[in-house]
């Protein structure tokens, strides 16, 4: 949940919407929404989630923790 909050805060501070972030990378807005909301149970496994977090963080120029 904490990572989702950090990414959401950084994305909003940067002025990047979910749609803009998803357009930069092959991520659907729904995936980004689940990450922002901390809905980690929506992903198949931890490796899939890590990949999505990595791509999401690239869209706002922030390296994952």
Backbone as CSV, one residue per row, in Angstrom:
resi,resn,N_x,N_y,N_z,CA_x,CA_y,CA_z,C_x,C_y,C_z
1,UNK,0.814,-1.208,0.000,0.000,0.000,0.000,0.852,1.264,0.000
2,UNK,1.945,1.209,0.745,2.797,2.383,0.862,3.424,2.767,-0.478
3,UNK,3.861,1.771,-1.238,4.457,2.054,-2.547,3.423,2.693,-3.458
4,UNK,2.199,2.177,-3.438,1.125,2.739,-4.250,0.861,4.186,-3.909
5,UNK,0.839,4.488,-2.617,0.616,5.878,-2.184,1.757,6.786,-2.638
6,UNK,2.993,6.301,-2.525,4.142,7.103,-2.955,4.108,7.367,-4.450
7,UNK,3.809,6.330,-5.226,3.749,6.507,-6.677,2.612,7.434,-7.089
8,UNK,1.466,7.268,-6.451,0.321,8.130,-6.768,0.646,9.581,-6.437
9,UNK,1.232,9.805,-5.274,1.580,11.158,-4.858,2.592,11.784,-5.819
10,UNK,3.612,11.013,-6.195,4.627,11.526,-7.124,4.015,11.812,-8.490
11,UNK,3.130,10.918,-8.946,2.491,11.112,-10.254,1.627,12.360,-10.236
12,UNK,0.833,12.532,-9.176,-0.041,13.705,-9.082,0.772,14.984,-8.941
13,UNK,1.864,14.941,-8.185,2.730,16.108,-8.026,3.350,16.504,-9.365
14,UNK,3.671,15.477,-10.168,4.242,15.730,-11.495,3.191,16.185,-12.497
15,UNK,1.921,16.089,-12.119,0.845,16.485,-13.014,0.548,15.458,-14.087
16,UNK,0.896,14.190,-13.837,0.670,13.117,-14.801,-0.588,12.350,-14.401
17,UNK,-1.550,12.271,-15.324,-2.782,11.537,-15.039,-2.573,10.050,-15.271
18,UNK,-3.515,9.234,-14.813,-3.461,7.794,-15.067,-3.417,7.512,-16.565
19,UNK,-4.208,8.236,-17.312,-4.270,8.028,-18.756,-2.941,8.390,-19.433
20,UNK,-2.326,9.485,-18.985,-1.036,9.887,-19.554,0.052,8.864,-19.221
21,UNK,0.054,8.391,-17.982,1.047,7.398,-17.578,0.852,6.101,-18.349
22,UNK,-0.397,5.701,-18.561,-0.646,4.453,-19.286,-0.323,4.591,-20.769
23,UNK,-0.387,5.801,-21.300,-0.054,6.021,-22.712,1.450,5.921,-22.948
24,UNK,2.245,6.268,-21.931,3.697,6.212,-22.051,4.219,4.777,-22.056
25,UNK,3.535,3.889,-21.390,3.959,2.502,-21.255,2.761,1.597,-21.519
26,UNK,3.005,0.339,-21.824,1.886,-0.571,-22.114,1.135,-1.006,-20.852
27,UNK,0.655,-0.037,-20.092,-0.116,-0.333,-18.888,-1.507,0.260,-19.022
28,UNK,-2.513,-0.547,-18.752,-3.883,-0.039,-18.774,-4.113,0.859,-17.561
29,UNK,-4.971,1.870,-17.700,-5.264,2.736,-16.551,-5.761,1.948,-15.337
30,UNK,-6.490,0.849,-15.565,-6.998,0.039,-14.453,-5.856,-0.553,-13.630
31,UNK,-4.768,-0.954,-14.289,-3.613,-1.508,-13.568,-2.992,-0.434,-12.693
32,UNK,-2.810,0.745,-13.254,-2.255,1.848,-12.468,-3.165,2.212,-11.301
33,UNK,-4.457,2.165,-11.526,-5.409,2.459,-10.447,-5.257,1.437,-9.315
34,UNK,-5.122,0.156,-9.650,-4.946,-0.876,-8.615,-3.655,-0.656,-7.826
35,UNK,-2.599,-0.259,-8.513,-1.336,0.022,-7.821,-1.509,1.222,-6.898
36,UNK,-2.094,2.301,-7.408,-2.325,3.507,-6.596,-3.144,3.194,-5.348
37,UNK,-4.158,2.341,-5.513,-5.073,2.031,-4.414,-4.524,0.968,-3.469
38,UNK,-3.404,0.351,-3.838,-2.836,-0.686,-2.984,-3.549,-2.022,-3.097
39,UNK,-4.255,-2.243,-4.205,-4.971,-3.499,-4.430,-4.014,-4.554,-4.971
40,UNK,-3.090,-4.980,-4.153,-2.039,-5.889,-4.605,-2.563,-7.298,-4.891
41,UNK,-3.704,-7.659,-4.334,-4.284,-8.970,-4.571,-4.843,-9.141,-5.978
42,UNK,-4.883,-8.082,-6.751,-5.413,-8.131,-8.121,-4.404,-8.660,-9.121
43,UNK,-3.191,-8.901,-8.689,-2.139,-9.324,-9.603,-1.845,-10.808,-9.414
44,UNK,-1.435,-11.465,-10.505,-1.194,-12.906,-10.500,-0.108,-13.303,-9.501
45,UNK,0.983,-12.593,-9.520,2.081,-12.906,-8.603,2.918,-11.664,-8.345
46,UNK,3.862,-11.788,-7.433,4.685,-10.660,-7.019,5.588,-10.162,-8.151
47,UNK,5.998,-11.065,-9.040,6.874,-10.658,-10.144,6.127,-9.784,-11.152
48,UNK,4.878,-10.133,-11.410,4.040,-9.306,-12.284,3.860,-7.930,-11.656
49,UNK,3.557,-7.902,-10.382,3.361,-6.644,-9.665,4.630,-5.796,-9.699
50,UNK,5.787,-6.408,-9.464,7.058,-5.670,-9.505,7.280,-5.034,-10.866
51,UNK,6.989,-5.769,-11.921,7.159,-5.230,-13.270,6.246,-4.038,-13.491
52,UNK,4.999,-4.131,-13.039,4.060,-3.014,-13.191,4.510,-1.810,-12.383
53,UNK,5.002,-2.035,-11.177,5.478,-0.923,-10.343,6.683,-0.258,-11.008
54,UNK,7.575,-1.059,-11.555,8.744,-0.512,-12.243,8.317,0.371,-13.412
55,UNK,7.397,-0.122,-14.245,6.932,0.652,-15.397,6.188,1.909,-14.938
56,UNK,5.385,1.772,-13.893,4.642,2.920,-13.377,5.599,3.998,-12.874
57,UNK,6.636,3.586,-12.174,7.585,4.563,-11.641,8.369,5.245,-12.760
58,UNK,8.644,4.536,-13.841,9.330,5.154,-14.978,8.493,6.270,-15.590
59,UNK,7.193,6.106,-15.576,6.323,7.098,-16.204,6.336,8.429,-15.475
60,UNK,6.762,8.413,-14.216,6.836,9.675,-13.476,8.272,10.037,-13.126
61,UNK,9.221,9.253,-13.659,10.625,9.567,-13.444,11.115,9.276,-12.061
62,UNK,10.500,8.302,-11.404,10.896,7.960,-10.039,11.298,6.496,-10.002
63,UNK,12.486,6.216,-9.534,12.948,4.827,-9.442,12.213,4.125,-8.300
64,UNK,11.856,2.845,-8.493,11.161,2.115,-7.431,12.058,1.912,-6.225
65,UNK,11.441,1.837,-5.073,12.154,1.658,-3.814,12.620,0.232,-3.682
